């Protein structure tokens, strides 16, 4: 993390440097996690299925939240982007398994993604101490 009243968390994605953004921004007790695709940024690999990609995206999100002193249990809002409507149920099952105890507000949108081959992108907002 870096900065004064605002801190940043980075995941190692090359797009963070290319586009000039952080994986997460922490302001006070609020944590805003950028849209995250299901790529393991350390290896550059990506699962084939929407379910596997959702799980990988949540792994990355969970690491960012942990570095910010929070966790998936403190997520208050989820935004999910899925290109293929047929993948919504599989992604939703992963979200329920990983974030269901927090019962966050959720918006799911079917739309193309900027990253080729990606089947899901997830962004979350969390509030430390709310879990």
N, C-alpha and C positions, 0 to 999 in steps of 0.2 A: 504494500500500500504506500501511497505517497501523498503529499500535499498537507495543507493546514486544516481548515474546517471541512475540506472535502478530501477524501482519500480515494485511491484507485486500486483496483485489483486486476491483474493481468493473467491470462491463461496460456500465453505462448502462441496464440493464433497469429499467423502472418498478417491477417486482415486488421488486427488491432493497430499495427504499425502503419500499414498501407492507408487505412482510412482515418487514423488518428483518434481511436476510441479505446475505452477500457472495457474489460469483461464486466466489471461492476464498478459503480460509483457509490460511495458511502457518504451520506450527509446526516450527521447526528445519528439517530437510531434507524434511519431509513436506508435501505439498500436497493439499488436499481441494477438489475442484471440484464445486460444486452441480449438481443436475440442470439441464440446459441444453437448451432446445428450439431448433428450427431457424429462429429469427427473427433477422433482422439488426436489432439494437436501435437502430442509428443511423437506419435508414430506416423501421422498423416493417414491413418486407416479409418474406414467407415464401415459399419455393419451394413449388410444388404437390405435388411427389412426395416420398415417404419418403426416397429417395436424396438428393435435393436438400436436404431438411431435415436429414438426418444430416450432410451435408457442411457446411452452414451452422453447425450446432451445434458441430461439431469445429473450425470456424474460430474461433468464440467461445472455445471451450475452449483452443485453441492460443494465442490472444492472452493469456488469463489465465495459462496456464503460462509463457509467455514473460516476462510481467511479473513472475512469481515466480522467474525465473531457471532455468526448466526447459523442457521440450518434450514433444511426444507420444512421443518415443523413451524417455522416462522414466516413462511410465504403467505402473503395476503392477496396477491393477484398473479394470475398466470395468463399469458397470451400465447396461443398456439397457432402456428401457420403450417398448413398441410396442403400440398399441391393436389393430391388425389383423395377425393371424398371417401373412397373405399378404405383408406388407412386411418380414418378418424377413430373408429372403435378401438383398434389396436393401440394407438397412441393414448387414447383416453384410459385404457386399462393400466398402462404404465404410469400415467399421472396419478391415478387413484392409488396404486400400490405405493408410490413414492411420496405423494403429497396429500393423500386423502385425509389423513388425520388432522391436517391444518384446515381443511375445507375452504381453500382460497376461492375468491371470485375468479371466474374463468371465461375467457373469450376464445373461441376456436374459429378460424377463418380458413377457407379453402382458397388458395391463391398460389401462383407460381413463386418459386424461391430463386434468389440470385445465384445461389451455389448449385451448379449442375450436379445431378445425382442425389441431391439431398431430398429426403422424404418428409422432414419435419424441422421446424425451427421453433424454439421455445424461449420466451423471456419471462422473467419474474420480478416482482417487487416483494421485499420482505421488510419487516420491522423487528429489530432486535428487542427481545424481552416480551414478545407477543405470543410466544409458543407455549 
